[in-house]
Amino acid sequence: MTLDFGLMAHSLPLLLQGAWLTVQITILAVFLGTIIGFVIGIMRVSHSPILSAPAAVYVEFIRGTPLLVQLFLIHFATPQLIGFSLEAYTSAVVAMSINSGAYVAEIVRGGIQSIEKGQMEAARSLGMNYGQAMWYIILPQAFRRILPALGNEFIALLKDSSLVSVITLEELTRKGQLIIGRTYKPFEIWIMVALIYLVMTLTMSRLVAYMERRTKTSD
Amino acid sequence: MIKVNDLYKSFGSLDVLKGINSEVALGEVVVVIGPSGSGKSTFLRCLNALEDFQKGEIYVDGIRLHDKGVDINEIRAEIGMVFQNFNLFPHMSVLDNIALAPLKVRKQNKKEAEEIALNLLAKVGLADKAKAYPDQLSGGQKQRVAIARALAMRPKAMLFDEPTSALDPEMVGEVLGVMKQLAQEGMTMVVVTHEMGFAREVGDRVIFMDEGVIVEEGNPNDIFTNPQHERTKSFLSKIL
């Protein structure tokens, strides 16, 4: 078989447009998911069940259901509740953030629990309250330790963002489908889509590796 | 300064402290000795509420711990603690380790806190290590930094939980030296240790604990040369 290089070149700008949207929603979801994840993760290690129980339920529910179903719930089911429909873009970012938040929460919890008990005790014995000890002593060390795991999570999130094509958001995967619908050249287009994802994930893992080096002053 | 009445503590079904009564006067150096599992570390950790307890009361500087409305953080700020495993903050320089609590708890300004930290580092003989990180230090140096870190809060009393047990033998002396100097300056100290030489030389009073009770206490010379209890005798004969 011969590849239609003309079509591939011709399709690139459209696919890159889609890729840009993929990057946008992923960055937003990474940002929001990290905030959610830290809040939920810190709640989970709390000694107060008022904080830890809801956090546990959140994590179990999100991890125990498919992202695709969560996406449908948010995009198609919530309008019934709130009386208006969300834009696909909003639904995508919300679903991905909530989903990623649960995984980040587990990573954060593991990171916090991996810090030796003596660190918290030393901080508390100096008169710091729980919040200060967390903020100045535990979290900075935990963050450093969980960076590689966070990096993996964000790469997985970027790839999972292809799922939002089903709510007609024209990100990279959806753009590919649309072009194939017009041209009937699936091989050329899917290869390009795959390569563009690969470039994005490689860039991301480089970024994480760079951050790991940056934060590795000691420890 | 510190008063303990009828203190009981258990971990689940294991009774660790079974009715401890004791008192530490201002400026006194009390050394707690005893076999592993005797409850001496747990007792020490109760004094700044790192451990809770089931029964009894502890007064620090006239304030009853575990009373409603008592801010435990305020009390801990007044009691320094030094741990067996140093527990320095590995992500911070030595200077930041020492200056952090004065900055955040005492609300000192940065310049003041760092000046105090540098003075304390000089005092423990580590003036040149301010910029170093904990993992660049030897065990003895780490423990001296840990002492300086506790002192930076200007505590009214200091608790030492086996401060030399994790050290190589040749580093024990430098840490005990700093502690001895502190004692001479009049610091109120409670020291859990296996260093009998230190207990004898620096201690004002020695408490011998076994199986969750204080078996015997008194002047170090009396305890070491003329122990009254069988258990004290057998412990000392094994360790001296």
Interface residues (C-beta under 8 A of the other chain):
Chain A: E116 G118 Q119 E121 A122 A123 R124 S125 L126 G127 M128 N129 Q132 Y136 I137 P140 Q141 R144 T217 S218 D219
Chain B: N48 L50 N73 E74 R76 A77 E78 I79 G80 M81 F83 N85 N87 L88 F89 P90 H91 L100 A101 K104 V105 Y133 P134 D135 Q136 A146 R149 A150 M153
